[in-house]
Amino acid sequence: MHTLIATPVLLLTLVVSEPAGVDMEIRVGGSSWATIDDDGTIRIGGSSVGKFESDGTVRKSGNSIGEVESDGTIRLGGSSIGKIQPDGVIRKSGTQIGRIDSDGTIRKGGSSWGRASRCDDQDRRRAVTAVLVFFRSDFF
């Protein structure tokens, strides 16, 4: 009998403690700036502004605006404009402009610029790069 009572309480606790679809958060200047939901939805200030799809396509208002390919190549209108390397270095036209460290620290010009949560693999770094390149004009 005690098992039947404890099971629903445990299930309720697991459901309530689960985050509301947010997979990653990007902070700038200590404040939350953007999030990337589990489904790739990009939110800035809480509003949906676009999507990062699993194949690397970046969408804004449903239209493809660019991509961050699996090898890290950043494309705009089909042309390569940069790259996120496996070590987190971000290049624009071949020149290093920033870096996403494995702990999520985002660097621009060598200085700490922001932080991304759960940024521990290349796919997550690609998603953060997509947000920085296509939705933050002062970064790229």
C-alpha positions, 0 to 999 in steps of 0.5 A, a space after each residue: 500500500 505504501 508503494 502505491 502512494 509513494 510512486 505517484 509522488 515520485 512521478 510528480 516530483 520528476 515531472 515538476 523538476 524538469 525544465 520547461 523545454 529549455 536546453 541551453 541558455 546564453 548569458 551576456 553581461 551576466 544576464 540571460 539573453 537567449 535560450 535554445 529549446 530542446 526542439 531547436 527554437 531560439 528565444 531572445 527575451 522570451 520570444 521565439 525568433 528562429 530555429 536551429 535545426 539538426 541538419 544545421 539550418 538556421 531559420 528566422 520567420 520560417 525562412 532559411 537564413 543560413 547554416 552551421 554545417 556538421 563540420 562547423 562551416 558557417 554559411 550565409 546564402 550558400 557561401 562560406 563566411 566562417 567556421 566553428 572548429 572542434 576546439 571551439 575557435 570561431 573564425 570569420 573569413 579565416 581570422 579568429 574572432 572568438 571561441 566557445 570554451 568547453 565550460 561554456 565561456 564565450 570569448 570575443 577577441 580574447 576577452 570573456 564576452 558571455 556564457 552558454 550553459 551545457 555547451 560541452 560538445 560540438 553540436 551544442 557549440 554549433 547551435 550557440 554559434 548559430 545564435 551568435 552569428 545570425 541573431 547577435 550582430 555585435 558578435 560576428 
